[in-house]
Amino acid sequence: MYTSPYRDVIRAKIILLAAEGLPNDVIASRLDTPRQIVSKWRKRFCLARLPGLEEQPRGGRQARFSPVLVVQVKALTGESPHRLDLPLSRFSVQDIRQEVLTQRLVTEISGTIIWRWLSSDALCPWRHRSWIFPRYPLFVQKADPILDLYQSLWNGRPRLA
């Protein structure tokens, strides 16, 4: 797919080469573009002149979800699961879906739709590695001696080797 400026350049070149009297096949081979594309843009230019070269609205079904909802879901993926009282170190698509439903952002949504939204911006919270927030009340007391051993300490003093 072309970016906007390049797309416009190709359309302009098609019209300029057509003005020189070249047939569609020759224009297509010179621009390395399918002949049907050359024919399409020549016809549109002939019928509507310069406005014919502009993008037309595309068909298809209207979006079911608002852009605001999409942004809210993407923002949710940046949250820590711990802040949402989830016992997880990272979100899965189904976790995000469940949180969207819990927060009543929508009444129903599929995980596939959420996955598409996140993938379009390369957001993958299920791949993000983060600290697991311990919920065990004595975690610090039990973890301190082990962490001291990693630093060659015992009871706060250097361990003799």
Salt bridges, closest charged atoms under 4 A:
ASP8 OD1 - ARG7 NE 3.53
ASP25 OD1 - ARG35 NE 3.55
GLU55 OE2 - ARG7 NE 3.61
GLU55 OE2 - ARG11 NH2 2.34
GLU55 OE1 - ARG58 NH2 3.47
GLU79 OE1 - ARG83 NH1 2.49
GLU108 OE2 - ARG97 NH2 2.72
ASP121 OD2 - LYS74 NZ 2.43
